[in-house]
């Protein structure tokens, strides 16, 4: 654990970085920053597990900028490679690099899918220090001989768990294989549980310092979580409308598991005169960025999103996260609700649960190692209770077995 009195001055960072830290109103290091920054400054590899909203990006951007300041060069090729699983997260990292590098003179390029390849070819022909990108587009450009990574000295892989989920592991390894010299590496992940991330880290990191700020099943204590039971689709819609129209709901992300559901929910909300827009992975980057800008600026109250689209959203004003569809896994649930309750603010995570969602709820609660409280909204109570539904599967199984036995007995009689 870190000392409460630790400050950014204790890291002995360059005055240019200290000035940027003050400009961004960073007061004291977060736990992941307090542990990861010193290790990275000492040129050690780092394997870090920390939930979203804990300051992970600054934890690797500050040491990266300090290294470039300590070892000044005028490169033709990039010296630092920062990898992210999605375009949105890549742009968020790029934004933090620009903010913390305000008083530095480093050139940064961002290369992701969704943009014109010809322009990216031109970008890569220019000299720059820092390359932020997504693995798929970078491997494509490398295959076209447009990307040269031979001068890379530091690599950071952010949200490695998500990269593996999206099948990007091979692309990442292909990029790293193209770096001929030794390099410092850091791998950040929301969770270090399971063999996947650990095995991935073993292929990339050399004797890393492990930083585990929170257990993978923990979520922010600033997030109030609640379950509302829903009889059917109409009841679920009524609950959603009630929550969004409540005075405490200033801005909300409504999560759906599929694009089609997100479109359906958005159209329904708009028909109820609720300011809502949909965000899914099929939109071109310019449209996605426009929608997120409108949401950030308050022009849109509700963003209805799929998991892929919402990855990398870093906003401080989101009061509610509503799971219209429960996710299938506990770690995805934590990622979702982590969009609220950020920067010392209290957030609310609402789960709308029909009978068929109970299996997913049980899976999430097992991951959290806690039961989520079930609430009621006056006039919108469900016609069933958790304990009632819990009994039904066992009864059905018995009946099914009995029916199978009877069917087998009839078949045997016919054969005789």
Secondary structure by P-SEA (a helix, b strand, c coil): ccccccccccccccaaaaaaaaaacccccccccccaaaaaaabbbbbbbbccccccccccaaaaaaaaaacccccccccbbbbbccaaaaaaaaaaaaaaacccbbbbbbbbccccaaaaaaaaaccccbbbbcaaaaaaaaaacccccccccbbbbcaaaaaaaacaaaaaaaaaaaccccccbbbbbcccccaaaaaaaaaccccccccccccccccccccccbbbbbccaaaaaaaaaaaaacccccbbbbbbccaaaaaaaaaaaaaaccccccccccccaaaaaaaaaaaaaccccccccccccccccccccccccccccccccaaaaaaaacccccccbbbbbbbbccccaaaaaaaaaaaacbbbbbbbcccccccccaaaaaacaaaaaaaaaaaaaaaaaaaaaaac
